[in-house]
């Protein structure tokens, strides 16, 4: 609720500390889409790389009292960090004296690149289905509101005493309820499909 209120305010800067904590998958997707559409600036502290992936375009690193800004995506940041670690542990001109433990640094760099590539593949594999799920969730919210409104209207005396109006409202209610059930069914199928895709990246 607090997150929703923040996004509804006419602010040009939002600062968030681990905003996805305690959110379920659907809520996290809704928040992610809302932040993508947010027109102002965002400062987000989060360990949820998948959540941040389509949102951020700058990474701020605060380490041992120093601050550095990396323009670009999280993958770019991880790549640059891996390259810097490699250069620090194996400076130019010392290739002939590489010690056995330096191989671990190379392995770490390769691992980071592999992890970045895996995240890219995961994002590409789920981008379309996440967009479809977000679209369905928006329609579900709209239909649930419509069904609730029609239920309230059907309980009004001026409605149920008017036979023609009752028929009209009942038809609208049945139509909205039927569509809601259909959309919910589609959402469940897509959610299951997404879960199966994500399992391939575990």
C-alpha positions in Angstrom: 0.0 0.0 0.0 2.8 2.4 0.9 4.5 1.7 -2.4 1.3 2.4 -4.3 0.8 5.7 -2.5 4.4 6.7 -3.3 3.9 6.1 -7.0 0.6 8.0 -7.0 2.2 11.1 -5.6 3.5 13.7 -8.1 7.1 13.3 -7.1 10.2 13.5 -9.4 12.4 11.4 -7.1 11.8 8.1 -5.3 14.3 6.5 -3.0 13.7 2.8 -2.2 15.5 0.4 0.0 14.9 -3.3 -1.0 11.4 -2.6 -2.3 10.7 -6.2 -3.3 11.2 -7.6 0.2 8.0 -9.5 1.2 6.4 -9.1 -2.3 5.0 -12.1 -4.1 5.9 -12.6 -7.8 2.8 -10.9 -9.2 3.2 -7.9 -6.9 6.9 -7.6 -7.8 6.0 -7.6 -11.6 3.4 -4.9 -11.1 5.9 -2.7 -9.1 8.5 -3.3 -11.7 6.2 -2.1 -14.6 5.2 0.9 -12.5 8.8 1.9 -11.9 9.6 1.5 -15.6 6.9 3.9 -16.5 7.8 6.4 -13.7 8.8 9.7 -15.2 11.1 10.9 -12.5 14.4 9.7 -11.0 14.8 6.5 -9.0 17.4 5.6 -6.4 17.0 1.9 -5.5 19.0 -0.2 -3.1 18.3 -3.9 -4.0 19.9 -7.3 -4.3 17.2 -8.4 -6.7 19.1 -8.3 -10.0 16.2 -9.6 -12.1 13.9 -6.9 -10.7 16.5 -4.1 -11.4 17.5 -5.4 -14.8 14.9 -3.5 -17.0 14.8 -0.4 -14.7 18.3 0.9 -14.0 20.6 2.7 -16.3 23.3 3.7 -13.8 24.9 1.8 -11.0 26.4 3.5 -7.9 29.0 1.6 -6.1 29.8 2.5 -2.5 32.7 0.4 -1.3 35.1 1.1 1.6 34.2 4.7 1.8 34.5 5.4 -1.9 31.8 6.2 -4.4 31.8 5.4 -8.1 29.1 5.7 -10.8 28.9 3.2 -13.6 26.7 4.4 -16.6 24.9 1.4 -18.1 23.2 -1.8 -17.1 23.9 -4.2 -14.2 25.6 -6.6 -16.6 27.9 -3.8 -17.7 28.8 -3.0 -14.1 29.5 -6.7 -13.3 31.7 -7.0 -16.4 33.7 -3.9 -15.5 34.1 -5.1 -12.0 35.4 -8.4 -13.2 37.8 -6.8 -15.6 39.1 -4.5 -12.8 39.6 -7.5 -10.5 41.5 -9.2 -13.2 43.8 -6.2 -13.9 44.4 -5.8 -10.2 45.3 -9.4 -9.6 47.3 -9.8 -12.8 48.8 -6.4 -13.8 50.3 -5.8 -17.2 53.8 -7.1 -17.7 53.6 -9.9 -15.1 51.9 -12.5 -17.3 55.1 -14.6 -17.2 55.0 -14.9 -13.4 51.4 -15.8 -13.0 50.9 -17.9 -9.8 48.7 -20.8 -9.6 46.1 -18.9 -7.4 45.6 -16.4 -10.3 43.6 -18.9 -12.1 40.9 -18.4 -9.6 40.7 -14.8 -10.6 40.3 -15.8 -14.2 37.7 -18.3 -13.2 35.8 -15.6 -11.3 35.8 -13.4 -14.3 34.6 -16.2 -16.6 31.9 -17.0 -14.0 30.7 -13.4 -13.8 30.5 -13.3 -17.6 28.6 -16.5 -17.6 26.2 -15.3 -15.0 25.7 -12.1 -16.9 25.0 -14.0 -20.1 22.6 -16.3 -18.2 20.7 -13.2 -16.9 20.5 -11.8 -20.4 19.1 -15.1 -21.7 16.7 -15.3 -18.8 15.5 -11.8 -19.4 15.1 -12.4 -23.2 13.2 -15.7 -22.5 10.8 -14.1 -20.1 10.4 -10.5 -21.4 7.4 -11.3 -23.7 5.6 -13.5 -21.3 6.1 -11.0 -18.4 4.6 -8.3 -20.6 1.6 -10.5 -21.4 1.1 -11.3 -17.7 1.3 -7.6 -16.7 -1.3 -6.8 -19.4 -3.6 -9.5 -18.1 -3.1 -8.4 -14.5 -4.1 -4.9 -15.5 -7.3 -6.3 -17.2 -8.0 -8.5 -14.1 -7.9 -5.4 -11.8 -10.2 -3.5 -14.1 -12.7 -6.4 -14.4 -12.7 -7.0 -10.6 -13.5 -3.4 -10.0 -16.3 -3.6 -12.6 -17.8 -6.8 -11.1 -17.7 -5.3 -7.6 -19.4 -2.1 -8.8 -22.2 -4.1 -10.6 -22.7 -6.2 -7.5 -23.2 -3.1 -5.4 -25.6 -1.6 -8.0 -27.7 -4.8 -8.2 -28.2 -4.5 -4.4 -29.7 -1.0 -4.7 -33.4 -0.7 -4.2 -33.9 1.6 -7.3 -32.2 -1.1 -9.4 -33.8 -4.4 -8.2 -37.3 -2.8 -8.2 -36.8 -1.9 -11.9 -37.1 -5.2 -13.9 -35.6 -3.8 -17.1 -32.7 -2.2 -15.2 -32.1 -5.4 -13.2 -31.9 -7.4 -16.4 -29.5 -5.0 -17.9 -27.2 -4.9 -14.9 -27.4 -8.6 -14.5 -26.3 -9.1 -18.1 -23.4 -6.7 -17.6 -22.4 -8.5 -14.4 -22.5 -12.0 -16.1 -20.5 -10.7 -19.0 -17.9 -9.1 -16.8 -17.7 -12.2 -14.6 -17.4 -14.5 -17.5 -14.6 -12.4 -19.0 -12.9 -12.2 -15.6 -12.9 -16.0 -15.3 -11.5 -16.3 -18.8 -8.7 -13.8 -18.2 -7.8 -15.4 -14.8 -7.6 -18.8 -16.6 -5.2 -17.3 -19.2 -3.1 -15.7 -16.4 -2.8 -19.0 -14.6 -1.6 -20.7 -17.7 1.0 -18.0 -18.4 2.1 -18.0 -14.8 2.7 -21.7 -15.0 4.5 -21.3 -18.3 6.7 -18.6 -16.8 7.5 -20.8 -13.8 8.6 -23.6 -16.1 10.8 -21.2 -18.1 12.4 -19.9 -14.9 13.2 -23.5 -13.8 15.4 -23.9 -16.8 17.7 -21.1 -15.4 18.0 -22.6 -11.9 
